[in-house]
Amino acid sequence: MQDSWARARLALADAGVAPDRLAAVRPLGGGTYNTVQELRLTDGERYVLKVAPTAPGLRYETRLLVAEAEFCRAAEAAGVPAPRAVALGAGADGPWLLLTACPGEPWDDSLTEGERTSLRTELGRQVARLHRVTGPGGYGYPSGALGPLAADWRTAFTAMFDAVLDDARRYRARLPRPVEEVARTARAAHGALDEVTVASPVHFDLWQGNVLVDRSAGPARIGGLIDGERMFWGDPLADFVSLALLGDIRKEEAFLSGYRAAGGHAEFGTAACLRLALYRSYLYLIMLTETVPWAVGAEHGRWVRETVGPELVAALDEIAELAPPS
């Protein structure tokens, strides 16, 4: 295993930054997958170094840092505040990604109601700008974890969904409904996926912990959208799940007003609601299944089953209610 300083110096050198400028290495909390460190240089400049784990995980959790670099490029093209990918490489401890650091701290409960409303509106505008970026002509994970990008969204998303169902079987995840029943219910909504004809960058992990709030210039503002390693090319509507994690984006008036004002399309007809229920099902399946390879503690595992499990059931019930009869 490499020393943290040695690994940081090698990453800086690969990025064309003189390694003797490194002044401090500090672990950053909040991440649940990669090892994350802040690198501070002698002139005060900051970078973030992410190192991927080598332990087995879910099928899509392969080469996630490639996906994060792709997200950073999409955010830069959109003019959205996010880290910029500086260098991507591999060392003795596994793949790593060097990023610029964004200002601010993770969104927390210290915000006033007025600040929260203003920031949710701003977040809506930023996400709409991100969704205007068009993809490379295919759909799915840019990492190639599940194969090459697909020619259409239905093919891509059903492969993504099937992969996590396979993971649930392999790890014997404790789901609130049998895997085959989940698969059968989801299939009833597949036709709604055909409405998606343009691939947009989907962060898919935009819960409040991955939104930095910056107060350095006065009023609170969005400092950066971070941790884009779960990004894929697909339906913008899929981002609405983590943006209202364990909730309902359709009730988020501040976010939706900002999203629509910046040109984002957010209408919730039957087909859109079916897709949204599919994406909720997908995320909640991931959250329930990943507890096994991640070997979370008994308390956290119980929290996930008791909190996330009912949300998966609710999403599946919505599909059953809205899906056309077969």
C-alpha positions in Angstrom: 0.0 0.0 0.0 1.3 3.4 -0.9 1.8 6.2 1.6 -0.8 8.9 1.2 1.9 11.5 0.5 3.7 9.3 -2.0 0.4 8.6 -3.8 -0.5 12.3 -3.8 2.9 13.4 -5.2 2.6 10.8 -8.0 -0.9 12.0 -9.0 0.3 15.6 -9.0 3.3 14.7 -11.2 1.0 12.9 -13.6 -1.1 16.1 -13.8 2.0 18.2 -14.5 2.0 19.8 -11.1 5.4 19.9 -9.3 5.0 17.4 -6.5 7.3 19.4 -4.2 4.5 22.0 -4.0 2.5 19.6 -1.9 2.0 21.0 1.6 -0.7 18.9 3.2 -2.9 15.8 2.7 -6.2 15.7 4.6 -8.8 12.9 4.4 -12.3 14.2 3.5 -15.4 12.6 5.1 -18.8 12.1 3.6 -17.8 9.7 0.8 -19.3 6.2 1.0 -17.3 4.5 -1.8 -14.0 6.0 -2.8 -11.1 7.1 -0.5 -11.1 10.9 -0.8 -8.3 13.3 0.2 -7.8 17.0 -0.1 -4.3 18.0 -1.3 -3.2 21.5 -0.4 -0.3 23.1 -2.2 2.2 25.6 -0.8 0.4 28.5 -2.5 -3.0 27.5 -1.0 -4.3 25.9 -4.2 -6.4 22.8 -3.5 -7.1 19.5 -5.3 -9.1 16.4 -4.4 -7.7 13.0 -5.0 -10.1 10.0 -5.2 -8.9 6.4 -5.0 -11.3 3.6 -6.0 -11.6 0.5 -3.7 -10.4 -2.8 -5.0 -13.0 -4.9 -3.1 -15.9 -6.4 -5.1 -19.1 -4.5 -5.4 -22.2 -4.2 -7.6 -21.7 -4.9 -11.3 -22.0 -1.2 -12.3 -19.4 -0.2 -9.7 -16.5 -0.8 -12.1 -14.3 2.0 -13.4 -16.6 4.5 -11.7 -13.8 7.2 -11.8 -14.1 7.1 -15.6 -17.7 8.0 -15.2 -16.9 10.8 -12.8 -14.4 12.3 -15.2 -17.1 12.2 -17.8 -19.5 14.0 -15.5 -16.9 16.7 -14.9 -16.5 17.2 -18.6 -20.3 17.5 -19.1 -20.6 20.0 -16.2 -17.8 22.1 -17.6 -19.5 22.1 -21.0 -22.7 23.3 -19.3 -21.0 25.9 -17.2 -22.3 24.2 -14.1 -20.2 24.5 -10.9 -18.5 21.2 -10.4 -14.9 19.8 -10.0 -12.8 19.7 -13.1 -11.0 16.4 -13.9 -7.3 17.1 -14.0 -5.8 13.6 -14.3 -7.0 10.0 -14.3 -4.6 7.1 -13.6 -3.8 3.9 -11.7 -1.4 3.2 -8.9 -0.4 0.5 -6.5 -3.7 1.1 -4.5 -5.9 1.1 -7.5 -7.4 3.7 -10.0 -7.4 7.3 -9.0 -8.8 10.6 -10.2 -7.4 14.1 -9.4 -9.9 16.9 -9.4 -10.0 20.6 -8.7 -11.6 21.5 -5.4 -14.9 23.4 -5.3 -15.7 26.0 -2.6 -18.2 25.3 0.1 -19.4 22.7 2.5 -22.0 19.9 2.0 -25.6 21.1 2.2 -26.8 20.5 5.8 -29.7 21.4 8.1 -28.1 24.7 9.2 -29.7 26.5 6.3 -32.7 28.9 6.9 -35.9 28.2 5.1 -35.3 31.2 2.9 -31.8 30.0 2.1 -33.1 26.6 1.3 -35.8 27.9 -1.1 -33.3 30.1 -2.9 -30.7 27.3 -3.2 -33.3 24.8 -4.4 -34.3 27.2 -7.1 -30.7 27.8 -8.1 -30.1 24.0 -8.0 -33.0 23.6 -10.4 -31.4 26.0 -12.8 -28.0 24.4 -12.6 -29.4 20.9 -13.2 -31.5 22.1 -16.2 -28.3 23.5 -17.7 -26.5 20.2 -17.1 -29.3 18.3 -18.8 -29.0 20.4 -22.0 -25.7 18.8 -22.7 -26.0 16.0 -25.3 -24.2 12.7 -25.1 -21.8 10.9 -27.3 -24.6 9.1 -29.3 -25.4 6.3 -26.9 -27.0 5.5 -23.5 -25.7 3.9 -20.3 -22.6 4.0 -18.2 -19.6 5.6 -19.8 -17.4 3.3 -17.8 -18.3 0.3 -19.9 -19.1 -1.6 -16.7 -22.2 -3.1 -18.4 -20.8 -3.1 -21.9 -20.7 -0.4 -24.6 -23.2 2.4 -24.8 -26.6 1.2 -26.2 -28.3 2.7 -29.2 -31.5 3.4 -27.3 -32.5 4.2 -23.7 -34.8 1.2 -23.3 -31.9 -1.2 -24.1 -29.6 0.7 -21.8 -31.8 1.0 -18.8 -33.2 -2.5 -18.8 -29.7 -3.8 -18.9 -28.9 -1.5 -15.9 -31.9 -2.7 -14.0 -31.3 -6.4 -14.8 -27.7 -6.0 -13.6 -28.7 -4.9 -10.1 -31.3 -7.6 -10.0 -28.5 -10.1 -10.7 -26.5 -8.5 -7.9 -29.5 -8.9 -5.6 -29.6 -12.6 -6.4 -25.9 -13.1 -6.2 -25.6 -11.4 -2.8 -28.9 -12.7 -1.5 -30.0 -9.2 -0.6 -32.9 -8.8 1.7 -35.6 -7.1 -0.5 -39.2 -6.4 0.5 -40.4 -8.3 -2.5 -39.0 -11.3 -4.3 -36.5 -10.5 -7.1 -38.7 -12.1 -9.8 -41.7 -10.1 -8.7 -39.7 -6.9 -8.9 -38.5 -7.8 -12.4 -42.1 -8.6 -13.5 -43.5 -5.4 -12.2 -40.8 -3.3 -13.8 -41.3 -4.9 -17.2 -44.8 -3.5 -17.3 -43.3 0.0 -17.5 -40.7 -0.6 -20.1 -42.7 0.9 -22.9 -42.5 4.3 -21.3 -38.7 4.3 -21.8 -39.2 4.7 -25.5 -40.2 8.3 -25.1 -36.5 9.2 -24.3 -34.7 10.0 -27.6 -31.8 12.2 -26.4 -29.1 11.1 -24.0 -28.3 13.7 -21.3 -25.8 13.5 -18.5 -27.5 12.1 -15.3 -25.6 12.5 -12.1 -27.9 10.1 -10.2 -26.5 10.9 -6.8 -27.5 14.5 -6.2 -28.7 14.2 -2.6 -27.9 17.2 -0.5 -24.6 15.8 0.8 -23.2 16.0 -2.8 -24.3 19.7 -3.2 -21.7 22.1 -1.8 -23.0 25.4 -0.3 -20.6 28.3 -0.5 -20.9 31.4 1.7 -17.4 32.9 1.0 -18.8 35.8 -1.1 -21.8 36.6 1.1 -25.3 35.0 0.5 -25.3 31.2 0.3 -24.9 29.8 -3.3 -24.2 26.5 -5.0 -20.4 26.0 -4.8 -20.3 22.7 -6.7 -22.1 19.4 -7.6 -19.7 16.7 -6.5 -19.2 12.9 -6.5 -20.4 12.3 -10.0 -19.0 8.7 -10.2 -22.5 7.2 -10.7 -23.2 9.2 -13.7 -24.7 7.8 -16.9 -26.1 9.0 -20.2 -29.8 8.8 -20.2 -33.2 10.3 -19.3 -32.9 13.6 -17.3 -35.9 12.6 -15.3 -33.7 10.0 -13.6 -31.9 12.7 -11.7 -35.1 13.7 -10.0 -34.9 10.6 -7.8 -31.8 11.5 -5.8 -32.7 15.2 -5.9 -35.7 14.3 -3.7 -34.2 11.2 -2.1 -36.8 9.2 -0.2 -39.3 11.9 -1.2 -41.3 13.1 -4.2 -39.8 15.7 -6.6 -43.3 16.5 -7.8 -43.8 18.4 -4.5 -40.5 20.4 -4.8 -41.9 23.7 -6.1 -38.7 25.7 -5.6 -36.5 23.2 -7.5 -39.1 22.7 -10.3 -39.6 26.4 -10.8 -35.8 26.9 -11.3 -35.5 23.9 -13.5 -38.4 25.0 -15.8 -37.2 28.6 -15.8 -33.8 27.5 -17.2 -35.5 25.5 -20.0 -35.8 22.1 -18.3 -38.7 19.9 -19.2 -40.6 18.7 -16.1 -44.1 17.5 -16.9 -45.6 14.5 -15.1 -47.9 12.7 -17.4 -48.5 9.0 -17.1 -45.4 7.9 -19.1 -43.2 10.3 -17.2 -44.6 9.0 -13.8 -43.9 5.4 -14.9 -40.3 6.3 -15.8 -39.9 8.1 -12.5 -41.2 5.1 -10.6 -38.8 2.9 -12.6 -35.8 5.1 -11.6 -36.9 5.2 -8.0 -37.1 1.4 -8.0 -33.6 1.2 -9.5 -32.0 3.5 -7.0 -33.7 1.9 -4.0 -32.7 -1.6 -5.3 -29.1 -0.4 -5.4 -29.3 1.0 -1.9 -30.7 -2.3 -0.5 -28.4 -4.5 -2.4 -25.1 -2.7 -1.8 -25.4 -3.2 1.9 -24.2 -6.8 1.4 -20.9 -6.3 -0.5 -20.2 -3.1 1.5 -20.6 -5.1 4.7 -22.5 -2.3 6.5 -23.1 -2.7 10.2 -26.3 -4.2 11.6 -27.8 -0.9 12.6 -27.3 0.7 9.2 -28.5 -2.4 7.4 -31.7 -2.3 9.5 -32.2 1.4 8.8 -31.9 0.8 5.0 -34.4 -2.1 5.1 -36.9 -0.1 7.3 -36.5 3.2 5.4 -35.7 2.3 1.8 -37.6 -0.9 1.6 -41.0 0.8 1.8 -40.0 3.3 -0.8 -39.2 0.5 -3.2 -42.6 -1.0 -2.5 -44.3 2.3 -3.1 -42.5 2.8 -6.5 -43.4 -0.7 -7.6 -47.0 -0.2 -6.5 -47.1 3.0 -8.6 -45.9 1.1 -11.7 -48.6 -1.6 -11.1 -51.2 1.1 -10.8 -50.2 3.2 -13.9 -48.9 0.6 -16.3 -51.2 -0.3 -19.2 -52.7 -3.8 -19.0 -50.6 -6.5 -20.8 
